[in-house]
Amino acid sequence: MAVQPSSTSRAAPSPATSTIYVADDDADVLGSLRFLLETDGFEVRTFQNGTALLDALDQMPVDCFLIDYRMPDINGVELTEELRKRGATAPVILISGHYDGRLEARAAAAGVHDFLLKPLLDDNVAKRIRSAIAEHAADPG
């Protein structure tokens, strides 16, 4: 299946049917996020770099991307730009260990929906993902 590039409105998926792609080069962070999000009812696919995520785009629909900013092969802003070039319209939530207002502005310009700071491994992540998915379903364009 391909990423859903359609700009038509669709009903908000329930967490049990929402697929989240998570990219982070830290295996411990990936494991923690997978556990947290699966416990909350999401379908989770994890990737240790941006290239692996891009290679998997056509495998199943994606409802939200959760992407680390600092990865060795491609940073989160560049990855978001590439996702948009390939027609992926699902919201992107960028995560970073350091706040930088310029980074947040660049991320927004690239199409990032939300920006979260690490440590973020709490219920806030799932709430922000659900909110992003609901906003996208209401206004995907």
Phi and psi restraints in degrees (value plus and minus 20) as a CYANA .aco file:
   2 ALA   PHI    -115.9   -75.9
   2 ALA   PSI     141.0   181.0
   3 VAL   PHI     -81.5   -41.5
   3 VAL   PSI     122.6   162.6
   4 GLN   PHI    -103.4   -63.4
   4 GLN   PSI      76.1   116.1
   5 PRO   PHI    -104.6   -64.6
   5 PRO   PSI     -19.6    20.4
   6 SER   PHI     -81.7   -41.7
   6 SER   PSI     123.0   163.0
   7 SER   PHI    -119.8   -79.8
   7 SER   PSI     -11.1    28.9
   8 THR   PHI     -97.9   -57.9
   8 THR   PSI     130.7   170.7
   9 SER   PHI     -92.9   -52.9
   9 SER   PSI     126.8   166.8
  10 ARG   PHI    -159.9  -119.9
  10 ARG   PSI     140.2   180.2
  11 ALA   PHI     -86.7   -46.7
  11 ALA   PSI     124.1   164.1
  12 ALA   PHI     -85.6   -45.6
  12 ALA   PSI     106.1   146.1
  13 PRO   PHI     -92.5   -52.5
  13 PRO   PSI     131.7   171.7
  14 SER   PHI     -97.3   -57.3
  14 SER   PSI     138.3   178.3
  15 PRO   PHI     -74.4   -34.4
  15 PRO   PSI     -54.3   -14.3
  16 ALA   PHI     -84.6   -44.6
  16 ALA   PSI     -45.1    -5.1
  17 THR   PHI    -125.9   -85.9
  17 THR   PSI     -19.2    20.8
  18 SER   PHI    -108.0   -68.0
  18 SER   PSI     111.7   151.7
  19 THR   PHI    -124.9   -84.9
  19 THR   PSI     106.5   146.5
  20 ILE   PHI    -134.2   -94.2
  20 ILE   PSI     107.4   147.4
  21 TYR   PHI    -117.5   -77.5
  21 TYR   PSI     104.1   144.1
  22 VAL   PHI    -136.8   -96.8
  22 VAL   PSI     105.9   145.9
  23 ALA   PHI    -142.0  -102.0
  23 ALA   PSI     103.3   143.3
  24 ASP   PHI    -179.4  -139.4
  24 ASP   PSI     116.8   156.8
  25 ASP   PHI    -100.2   -60.2
  25 ASP   PSI     -25.3    14.7
  26 ASP   PHI    -114.4   -74.4
  26 ASP   PSI      91.0   131.0
  27 ALA   PHI     -80.1   -40.1
  27 ALA   PSI     -55.2   -15.2
  28 ASP   PHI     -86.1   -46.1
  28 ASP   PSI     -61.6   -21.6
  29 VAL   PHI     -84.7   -44.7
  29 VAL   PSI     -64.0   -24.0
  30 LEU   PHI     -78.1   -38.1
  30 LEU   PSI     -65.9   -25.9
  31 GLY   PHI     -82.6   -42.6
  31 GLY   PSI     -62.1   -22.1
  32 SER   PHI     -85.2   -45.2
  32 SER   PSI     -64.4   -24.4
  33 LEU   PHI     -85.2   -45.2
  33 LEU   PSI     -61.7   -21.7
  34 ARG   PHI     -78.1   -38.1
  34 ARG   PSI     -69.9   -29.9
  35 PHE   PHI     -79.8   -39.8
  35 PHE   PSI     -68.1   -28.1
  36 LEU   PHI     -79.7   -39.7
  36 LEU   PSI     -67.9   -27.9
  37 LEU   PHI     -94.1   -54.1
  37 LEU   PSI     -58.4   -18.4
  38 GLU   PHI     -86.1   -46.1
  38 GLU   PSI     -57.0   -17.0
  39 THR   PHI     -81.6   -41.6
  39 THR   PSI     -51.6   -11.6
  40 ASP   PHI    -104.4   -64.4
  40 ASP   PSI     -20.9    19.1
  41 GLY   PHI      80.7   120.7
  41 GLY   PSI     -15.2    24.8
  42 PHE   PHI    -104.5   -64.5
  42 PHE   PSI     132.1   172.1
  43 GLU   PHI    -105.4   -65.4
  43 GLU   PSI     107.0   147.0
  44 VAL   PHI    -144.5  -104.5
  44 VAL   PSI     111.5   151.5
  45 ARG   PHI    -136.9   -96.9
  45 ARG   PSI     109.9   149.9
  46 THR   PHI    -134.0   -94.0
  46 THR   PSI     129.8   169.8
  47 PHE   PHI    -161.5  -121.5
  47 PHE   PSI     114.8   154.8
  48 GLN   PHI    -106.7   -66.7
  48 GLN   PSI     -17.6    22.4
  49 ASN   PHI    -182.5  -142.5
  49 ASN   PSI     146.5   186.5
  50 GLY   PHI     -88.3   -48.3
  50 GLY   PSI     -54.6   -14.6
  51 THR   PHI     -82.0   -42.0
  51 THR   PSI     -61.8   -21.8
  52 ALA   PHI     -83.9   -43.9
  52 ALA   PSI     -58.9   -18.9
  53 LEU   PHI     -83.3   -43.3
  53 LEU   PSI     -66.7   -26.7
  54 LEU   PHI     -80.4   -40.4
  54 LEU   PSI     -59.2   -19.2
  55 ASP   PHI     -85.3   -45.3
  55 ASP   PSI     -43.7    -3.7
  56 ALA   PHI    -116.4   -76.4
  56 ALA   PSI     -19.2    20.8
  57 LEU   PHI     -74.9   -34.9
  57 LEU   PSI     -57.6   -17.6
  58 ASP   PHI    -104.5   -64.5
  58 ASP   PSI     -17.6    22.4
  59 GLN   PHI    -101.1   -61.1
  59 GLN   PSI     -53.6   -13.6
  60 MET   PHI    -182.0  -142.0
  60 MET   PSI     136.3   176.3
  61 PRO   PHI     -81.5   -41.5
  61 PRO   PSI     129.9   169.9
  62 VAL   PHI    -141.1  -101.1
  62 VAL   PSI     111.6   151.6
  63 ASP   PHI    -118.4   -78.4
  63 ASP   PSI     -44.1    -4.1
  64 CYS   PHI    -183.2  -143.2
  64 CYS   PSI     125.6   165.6
  65 PHE   PHI    -129.6   -89.6
  65 PHE   PSI     115.3   155.3
  66 LEU   PHI    -139.5   -99.5
  66 LEU   PSI      89.5   129.5
  67 ILE   PHI    -146.2  -106.2
  67 ILE   PSI     110.2   150.2
  68 ASP   PHI     -92.9   -52.9
  68 ASP   PSI     124.6   164.6
  69 TYR   PHI     -91.8   -51.8
  69 TYR   PSI     -67.4   -27.4
  70 ARG   PHI    -116.2   -76.2
  70 ARG   PSI      86.8   126.8
  71 MET   PHI    -153.4  -113.4
  71 MET   PSI     133.0   173.0
  72 PRO   PHI     -88.1   -48.1
  72 PRO   PSI     -50.3   -10.3
  73 ASP   PHI    -111.6   -71.6
  73 ASP   PSI     -54.3   -14.3
  74 ILE   PHI    -180.4  -140.4
  74 ILE   PSI     117.4   157.4
  75 ASN   PHI    -102.4   -62.4
  75 ASN   PSI     147.0   187.0
  76 GLY   PHI     -82.2   -42.2
  76 GLY   PSI     -53.1   -13.1
  77 VAL   PHI     -89.8   -49.8
  77 VAL   PSI     -65.4   -25.4
  78 GLU   PHI     -82.9   -42.9
  78 GLU   PSI     -59.2   -19.2
  79 LEU   PHI     -83.6   -43.6
  79 LEU   PSI     -61.9   -21.9
  80 THR   PHI     -81.5   -41.5
  80 THR   PSI     -64.4   -24.4
  81 GLU   PHI     -79.4   -39.4
  81 GLU   PSI     -61.5   -21.5
  82 GLU   PHI     -87.5   -47.5
  82 GLU   PSI     -59.6   -19.6
  83 LEU   PHI     -79.0   -39.0
  83 LEU   PSI     -64.5   -24.5
  84 ARG   PHI     -85.3   -45.3
  84 ARG   PSI     -59.8   -19.8
  85 LYS   PHI     -80.8   -40.8
  85 LYS   PSI     -53.8   -13.8
  86 ARG   PHI    -106.3   -66.3
  86 ARG   PSI     -15.9    24.1
  87 GLY   PHI      71.7   111.7
  87 GLY   PSI     -13.6    26.4
  88 ALA   PHI     -94.9   -54.9
  88 ALA   PSI     102.2   142.2
  89 THR   PHI    -127.0   -87.0
  89 THR   PSI     -27.1    12.9
  90 ALA   PHI     -78.9   -38.9
  90 ALA   PSI     126.6   166.6
  91 PRO   PHI     -82.9   -42.9
  91 PRO   PSI     126.9   166.9
  92 VAL   PHI    -133.5   -93.5
  92 VAL   PSI     109.6   149.6
  93 ILE   PHI    -131.9   -91.9
  93 ILE   PSI     100.1   140.1
  94 LEU   PHI    -115.1   -75.1
  94 LEU   PSI     116.0   156.0
  95 ILE   PHI    -138.2   -98.2
  95 ILE   PSI     124.4   164.4
  96 SER   PHI    -170.3  -130.3
  96 SER   PSI     132.1   172.1
  97 GLY   PHI    -104.4   -64.4
  97 GLY   PSI     -29.6    10.4
  98 HIS   PHI    -155.5  -115.5
  98 HIS   PSI     113.6   153.6
  99 TYR   PHI    -101.5   -61.5
  99 TYR   PSI     115.3   155.3
 100 ASP   PHI    -167.9  -127.9
 100 ASP   PSI      91.8   131.8
 101 GLY   PHI     -78.3   -38.3
 101 GLY   PSI     -55.1   -15.1
 102 ARG   PHI     -87.0   -47.0
 102 ARG   PSI     -58.8   -18.8
 103 LEU   PHI     -83.5   -43.5
 103 LEU   PSI     -63.7   -23.7
 104 GLU   PHI     -81.1   -41.1
 104 GLU   PSI     -60.3   -20.3
 105 ALA   PHI     -86.6   -46.6
 105 ALA   PSI     -63.4   -23.4
 106 ARG   PHI     -82.7   -42.7
 106 ARG   PSI     -60.1   -20.1
 107 ALA   PHI     -82.7   -42.7
 107 ALA   PSI     -65.2   -25.2
 108 ALA   PHI     -81.7   -41.7
 108 ALA   PSI     -61.6   -21.6
 109 ALA   PHI     -83.6   -43.6
 109 ALA   PSI     -50.1   -10.1
 110 ALA   PHI    -100.7   -60.7
 110 ALA   PSI     -30.9     9.1
 111 GLY   PHI      87.9   127.9
 111 GLY   PSI      -5.7    34.3
 112 VAL   PHI     -92.9   -52.9
 112 VAL   PSI     112.6   152.6
 113 HIS   PHI     -99.0   -59.0
 113 HIS   PSI     -59.4   -19.4
 114 ASP   PHI    -169.3  -129.3
 114 ASP   PSI     138.7   178.7
 115 PHE   PHI    -153.2  -113.2
 115 PHE   PSI     103.0   143.0
 116 LEU   PHI    -142.5  -102.5
 116 LEU   PSI     125.5   165.5
 117 LEU   PHI    -117.9   -77.9
 117 LEU   PSI     121.9   161.9
 118 LYS   PHI     -99.4   -59.4
 118 LYS   PSI     130.3   170.3
 119 PRO   PHI     -95.3   -55.3
 119 PRO   PSI     117.2   157.2
 120 LEU   PHI    -148.8  -108.8
 120 LEU   PSI     -11.1    28.9
 121 LEU   PHI     -98.2   -58.2
 121 LEU   PSI      51.6    91.6
 122 ASP   PHI    -165.9  -125.9
 122 ASP   PSI    -193.2  -153.2
 123 ASP   PHI     -82.6   -42.6
 123 ASP   PSI     -39.6     0.4
 124 ASN   PHI     -78.7   -38.7
 124 ASN   PSI     -56.5   -16.5
 125 VAL   PHI     -81.7   -41.7
 125 VAL   PSI     -70.5   -30.5
 126 ALA   PHI     -82.5   -42.5
 126 ALA   PSI     -59.7   -19.7
 127 LYS   PHI     -83.3   -43.3
 127 LYS   PSI     -62.9   -22.9
 128 ARG   PHI     -87.1   -47.1
 128 ARG   PSI     -57.3   -17.3
 129 ILE   PHI     -85.4   -45.4
 129 ILE   PSI     -68.6   -28.6
 130 ARG   PHI     -78.0   -38.0
 130 ARG   PSI     -62.1   -22.1
 131 SER   PHI     -82.9   -42.9
 131 SER   PSI     -65.3   -25.3
 132 ALA   PHI     -82.4   -42.4
 132 ALA   PSI     -61.6   -21.6
 133 ILE   PHI     -85.0   -45.0
 133 ILE   PSI     -63.8   -23.8
 134 ALA   PHI     -84.3   -44.3
 134 ALA   PSI     -62.8   -22.8
 135 GLU   PHI     -83.7   -43.7
 135 GLU   PSI     -60.4   -20.4
 136 HIS   PHI     -85.2   -45.2
 136 HIS   PSI     -61.0   -21.0
 137 ALA   PHI     -85.2   -45.2
 137 ALA   PSI     -55.8   -15.8
 138 ALA   PHI     -95.1   -55.1
 138 ALA   PSI     -51.6   -11.6
 139 ASP   PHI    -169.6  -129.6
 139 ASP   PSI      54.5    94.5
 140 PRO   PHI     -90.6   -50.6
 140 PRO   PSI     -30.7     9.3
